[in-house]
């Protein structure tokens, strides 16, 4: 399959560099990461040392200032060899998007250098057990108390929560105003009253911890507010086009590896044929999905008008 959005020479050169890094440093660790379910700190360090955790951060704040397509290429290449590892840069960007969109220049100068260098990993906290991904139904609140804000509530399904040291959080500051009563805050993992709770037992991508986070009278300085009070929903990070590339690439790699590693066994020929057809179907479907999602991500780069992105890749 081909797409109508060709990569530039710079993009192609970048892809080759990323492929070498993935083959040398990430692919050999992929199976162990999934088997142990442990966060791959060595992979995070490799990404940080190569400037990849700050790829999306503007240069004036210590990052590379790369375009969206470059970021998507990086995620796709990492996902080809290890889905868990590809979540690291995805969440790093997702968690920092509210800062890019709503933080003041002084706040960006204060927080982004550590994010760009990989010293800080940052997660995005919006979903709740009773609200799902609908921020208007959330129950976590923040109340102003002098020169501080006090947060109370629990967020669920937070990617990389136990690995991150920083968090952007959406909470209700004026609960009776619904969507117009939500504010965004920057929270540190060592803030009093903040804790990481239960980790989810997932079917896959086990090297990326997904956990609850708790705010129990979590007190943070007033200058951690991002933007204006009750305007946090306007800075809500949208789904990045690179995210839709993770799933088909991971499925493609899994189907290919399963087919290549299958050992001959004594079983009826018809069963062997059925199993081979199933592997071929999974691999073909993942190739089609990856091509479709790749074209969509590139279209988003070449036609950057704001629009909703729907993950149809399943």
C-alpha positions as CSV (number, residue, x, y, z in Angstrom):
1,X,0.0,0.0,0.0
2,X,1.1,3.6,-0.6
3,X,0.0,6.9,0.8
4,X,-0.2,10.3,-0.7
5,X,1.9,12.0,2.0
6,X,5.6,11.3,1.2
7,X,8.2,11.8,3.9
8,X,10.9,14.4,3.4
9,X,14.6,13.5,3.3
10,X,14.9,14.8,6.8
11,X,12.1,12.6,8.0
12,X,13.5,9.6,6.3
13,X,17.0,10.2,7.8
14,X,15.4,10.6,11.3
15,X,13.5,7.3,10.9
16,X,16.7,5.5,10.1
17,X,18.4,6.9,13.2
18,X,15.4,5.9,15.4
19,X,15.4,2.4,13.8
20,X,19.0,1.9,14.8
21,X,18.3,3.0,18.4
22,X,15.3,0.7,18.6
23,X,17.2,-2.3,17.2
24,X,20.2,-1.8,19.4
25,X,18.6,-0.7,22.7
26,X,14.9,-1.5,22.8
27,X,14.1,-4.6,20.8
28,X,16.4,-6.9,22.9
29,X,14.5,-5.8,26.0
30,X,10.9,-6.1,24.6
31,X,10.1,-9.6,25.7
32,X,11.5,-9.2,29.2
33,X,9.6,-5.9,29.7
34,X,6.3,-7.6,28.9
35,X,7.1,-10.7,30.9
36,X,8.1,-8.9,34.1
37,X,5.7,-6.0,33.8
38,X,8.4,-3.7,35.1
39,X,8.8,-0.1,33.8
40,X,11.8,0.0,31.5
41,X,13.9,2.7,33.1
42,X,16.8,1.9,30.9
43,X,14.7,2.5,27.8
44,X,13.5,5.8,29.2
45,X,17.1,6.8,29.9
46,X,18.0,5.9,26.3
47,X,15.2,8.0,24.9
48,X,16.2,10.9,27.2
49,X,19.9,10.7,26.3
50,X,19.0,11.0,22.6
51,X,16.8,14.0,23.2
52,X,13.6,12.1,22.3
53,X,11.6,12.8,25.4
54,X,11.8,16.5,24.6
55,X,11.2,16.1,20.9
56,X,7.9,17.9,21.0
57,X,9.0,20.7,23.4
58,X,9.8,24.1,21.8
59,X,13.5,24.9,21.5
60,X,13.2,28.0,23.8
61,X,12.2,25.6,26.6
62,X,15.0,23.1,26.1
63,X,13.4,20.7,23.6
64,X,14.0,19.9,19.9
65,X,10.9,21.7,18.6
66,X,10.2,18.9,16.2
67,X,7.1,18.8,14.1
68,X,4.1,16.4,14.7
69,X,5.1,14.0,11.9
70,X,8.6,13.6,13.3
71,X,7.1,12.7,16.6
72,X,4.7,10.2,15.0
73,X,7.6,8.6,13.1
74,X,9.5,8.1,16.4
75,X,6.4,6.5,18.2
76,X,5.8,4.2,15.2
77,X,9.3,2.9,15.1
78,X,9.4,2.3,18.9
79,X,6.0,0.5,18.7
80,X,7.3,-1.8,16.0
81,X,9.7,-3.4,18.5
82,X,8.0,-2.7,21.9
83,X,4.6,-1.3,22.6
84,X,5.3,-0.6,26.3
85,X,8.3,1.5,25.4
86,X,6.4,3.5,22.8
87,X,4.0,4.7,25.6
88,X,6.8,6.6,27.3
89,X,7.2,9.5,24.7
90,X,3.4,9.4,24.0
91,X,2.5,10.1,27.7
92,X,5.4,12.6,28.0
93,X,3.8,14.6,25.2
94,X,0.2,14.1,26.4
95,X,1.1,15.2,30.0
96,X,2.9,18.3,28.8
97,X,0.3,19.4,26.3
98,X,-1.8,21.3,28.9
99,X,1.4,23.2,29.8
100,X,2.1,24.1,26.2
101,X,-1.5,25.2,25.7
102,X,-2.2,27.0,29.0
103,X,0.9,27.7,31.1
104,X,2.5,31.1,31.3
105,X,5.9,31.7,29.9
106,X,7.4,31.8,33.4
107,X,5.8,28.4,34.2
108,X,7.1,26.9,31.0
109,X,10.6,28.2,31.7
110,X,10.4,26.7,35.2
111,X,9.1,23.2,34.3
112,X,9.9,22.3,30.7
113,X,13.7,22.0,30.9
114,X,13.3,19.0,33.2
115,X,10.6,17.5,31.0
116,X,12.6,18.0,27.8
117,X,15.7,16.4,29.3
118,X,13.7,13.4,30.7
119,X,14.6,14.3,34.2
120,X,10.9,14.5,34.8
121,X,8.4,12.1,33.3
122,X,4.9,13.7,33.3
123,X,1.5,12.0,33.2
124,X,-2.0,13.4,32.3
125,X,-4.8,12.9,34.9
126,X,-8.4,13.3,33.8
127,X,-10.3,10.0,33.9
128,X,-12.2,8.8,36.9
129,X,-13.9,5.5,37.8
130,X,-17.5,7.0,37.8
131,X,-16.8,9.5,35.0
132,X,-14.7,7.6,32.4
133,X,-13.1,10.0,30.1
134,X,-15.9,12.6,30.4
135,X,-14.3,15.4,32.3
136,X,-17.7,17.1,33.0
137,X,-18.7,14.1,35.2
138,X,-15.5,14.2,37.3
139,X,-15.7,14.5,41.1
140,X,-12.1,15.4,42.0
141,X,-12.1,19.0,43.3
142,X,-9.7,21.9,44.1
143,X,-10.5,24.5,46.7
144,X,-8.5,27.7,47.1
145,X,-7.1,28.1,50.6
146,X,-5.0,31.3,51.0
147,X,-1.9,31.0,48.8
148,X,-2.6,27.3,48.0
149,X,-5.0,25.0,46.3
150,X,-6.2,21.8,48.1
151,X,-7.1,18.9,45.9
152,X,-9.3,15.9,46.8
153,X,-10.3,12.9,44.8
154,X,-9.1,9.9,42.8
155,X,-8.1,9.6,39.1
156,X,-8.0,6.2,37.4
157,X,-6.3,4.6,34.5
158,X,-3.4,7.0,34.6
159,X,-0.7,5.9,32.2
160,X,2.8,5.7,33.7
161,X,1.6,7.1,37.0
162,X,4.1,5.1,39.1
163,X,7.0,6.2,36.9
164,X,6.1,9.9,36.6
165,X,7.3,12.6,38.9
166,X,5.0,15.3,37.5
167,X,1.3,15.4,36.6
168,X,-1.1,17.7,34.8
169,X,-4.5,17.3,36.4
170,X,-8.0,18.4,35.5
171,X,-10.3,19.0,38.5
172,X,-13.6,20.7,39.4
173,X,-13.0,24.2,40.9
174,X,-16.7,25.3,40.6
175,X,-18.6,22.0,40.6
176,X,-22.1,23.4,39.9
177,X,-20.8,25.0,36.6
178,X,-20.3,21.6,34.9
179,X,-17.9,21.9,32.0
180,X,-17.3,25.6,32.7
181,X,-16.1,24.8,36.3
182,X,-13.0,22.8,35.5
183,X,-9.4,24.0,36.1
184,X,-6.0,22.5,35.2
185,X,-3.1,22.2,37.7
186,X,0.5,21.1,37.7
187,X,1.2,18.6,40.5
188,X,4.4,17.0,41.7
189,X,4.7,13.4,42.9
190,X,6.2,14.5,46.2
191,X,3.5,17.1,47.0
192,X,1.9,16.3,50.4
193,X,-1.4,14.4,50.1
194,X,-0.5,13.0,46.7
195,X,-0.1,9.2,46.2
196,X,-0.1,6.6,43.5
197,X,-2.4,3.7,44.2
198,X,-3.5,0.4,42.6
199,X,-1.9,-0.7,39.4
200,X,-4.2,-2.2,36.8
201,X,-3.7,-5.8,35.8
202,X,-3.7,-5.4,32.0
203,X,-3.8,-7.9,29.2
204,X,-0.9,-6.3,27.4
205,X,1.6,-3.3,27.3
206,X,2.5,-4.4,30.8
207,X,5.7,-2.5,31.0
208,X,3.7,0.8,31.1
209,X,2.1,1.1,34.5
210,X,-1.5,2.2,34.6
211,X,-2.6,3.2,38.1
212,X,-4.9,5.2,40.3
213,X,-3.7,8.4,41.7
214,X,-5.1,9.9,45.0
215,X,-5.4,13.4,46.2
216,X,-6.0,13.5,49.9
217,X,-6.0,17.2,51.0
218,X,-3.2,17.5,48.5
219,X,-1.9,21.0,49.0
220,X,-0.1,22.8,46.1
221,X,1.1,26.4,45.6
222,X,-1.4,28.7,44.0
223,X,1.0,29.4,41.1
224,X,0.5,25.8,39.9
225,X,-2.8,26.7,38.3
226,X,-2.5,26.5,34.5
227,X,-4.2,29.4,32.8
228,X,-7.4,30.8,34.4
229,X,-9.7,29.3,37.0
230,X,-12.6,27.4,35.5
231,X,-10.9,27.4,32.0
232,X,-9.0,24.1,32.3
233,X,-11.2,22.2,29.9
234,X,-10.2,24.6,27.1
235,X,-6.6,23.4,27.5
236,X,-7.5,19.7,27.5
237,X,-5.0,17.8,25.4
238,X,-6.5,16.1,22.4
239,X,-5.5,12.7,21.1
240,X,-2.2,12.9,19.3
241,X,-2.1,11.4,15.8
242,X,0.9,9.4,16.8
243,X,-1.2,7.5,19.3
244,X,-3.3,5.7,16.6
245,X,-0.1,4.1,15.3
246,X,0.8,2.3,18.4
247,X,-1.8,-0.4,18.3
248,X,-1.6,-1.7,14.7
249,X,2.2,-1.7,14.9
250,X,2.2,-3.7,18.1
251,X,-0.3,-6.2,16.7
252,X,1.8,-6.4,13.5
253,X,4.9,-7.2,15.4
254,X,3.1,-9.8,17.6
255,X,1.5,-11.6,14.7
256,X,4.8,-11.7,12.8
257,X,6.8,-13.0,15.7
258,X,4.1,-15.6,16.5
259,X,4.2,-16.9,12.9
260,X,8.0,-16.9,12.8
261,X,8.5,-18.7,16.1
262,X,5.8,-21.3,15.7
263,X,7.3,-24.8,16.1
264,X,6.0,-27.8,14.1
265,X,3.8,-30.1,16.0
266,X,1.9,-33.3,15.3
267,X,-1.6,-32.2,14.6
268,X,-4.2,-32.7,11.8
269,X,-3.3,-30.9,8.6
270,X,-6.6,-29.1,8.6
271,X,-5.8,-27.6,12.0
272,X,-2.4,-26.5,10.8
273,X,-3.9,-24.8,7.8
274,X,-6.5,-23.0,10.0
275,X,-3.9,-21.8,12.3
276,X,-1.6,-20.6,9.5
277,X,-4.6,-18.7,8.0
278,X,-5.3,-17.1,11.3
279,X,-1.7,-15.8,11.6
280,X,-1.9,-14.6,8.0
281,X,-5.2,-12.8,8.7
282,X,-3.8,-11.1,11.8
283,X,-0.7,-10.0,10.0
284,X,-2.6,-8.7,7.0
285,X,-5.1,-6.8,9.1
286,X,-2.3,-5.2,11.1
287,X,-0.6,-4.1,7.9
288,X,-3.7,-2.5,6.6
289,X,-4.5,-0.8,9.9
290,X,-0.9,0.5,10.2
291,X,-1.0,1.9,6.7
292,X,-4.4,3.5,7.3
293,X,-3.4,5.1,10.6
294,X,0.0,6.2,9.2
295,X,-1.8,8.0,6.3
296,X,-4.1,9.7,8.8
297,X,-1.2,10.9,11.0
298,X,0.6,12.3,8.0
299,X,-2.5,14.0,6.7
300,X,-2.8,15.6,10.1
301,X,0.7,17.0,9.7
302,X,0.2,18.2,6.1
303,X,-3.2,19.6,6.9
304,X,-2.9,20.9,10.4
305,X,-6.3,22.6,10.8
306,X,-7.9,21.7,14.2
307,X,-10.1,18.7,13.9
308,X,-11.2,15.7,15.9
309,X,-9.2,12.5,15.5
310,X,-11.1,9.2,15.7
311,X,-9.2,6.0,16.3
312,X,-10.9,3.6,13.9
313,X,-8.1,1.1,14.1
314,X,-9.6,-0.9,17.0
